[in-house]
Amino acid sequence: MPDIPDSKHFADTDIASAKAAAAQAKLAMEAAAKVIATHKVAAGESLSAVAQKYYGSGTKEKWMAIYEANKALIGDNPAALKVGQELKIPKLG
């Protein structure tokens, strides 16, 4: 006869799953709260230009904040923006 877990095992698993889902939802909400805008990249734009538009300054510190928030989309080269990419503009500080 196969070993069948008791109902307590299933309840513990359900609780753990619910807690994990709640933690993921909280992180997603926190990340969304830190995004002040989204920006669609136009031809010829740089991260410096995007930073200038949203922060009033195109300094490395500012455009790096945008890059770090969008690194998965942009890739390893911050100068490799593609027309039409939707960048998340993070709240600073």
Residue pairs with C-beta under 8 A, 6 or more apart in sequence:
33 91
34 90
34 91
35 69
35 88
35 89
35 90
35 91
36 54
36 89
36 90
36 91
37 54
37 89
38 86
38 87
38 88
38 89
39 50
39 53
39 54
39 86
39 87
39 89
40 84
40 85
40 86
40 87
41 50
41 81
41 82
41 83
41 84
41 85
41 86
41 87
42 83
43 83
45 81
46 63
46 79
46 81
47 63
47 64
47 66
47 67
47 78
47 79
47 81
48 58
48 59
48 63
49 58
50 63
50 66
50 87
50 89
51 57
51 58
51 59
51 62
51 63
51 65
51 66
52 58
52 62
54 66
54 89
55 62
55 92
62 92
63 78
64 78
65 90
65 92
66 87
66 88
66 89
66 90
67 74
67 78
68 90
69 87
69 88
69 89
69 90
70 85
70 87
70 88
73 85
73 86
73 87
74 80
74 81
74 85
74 87
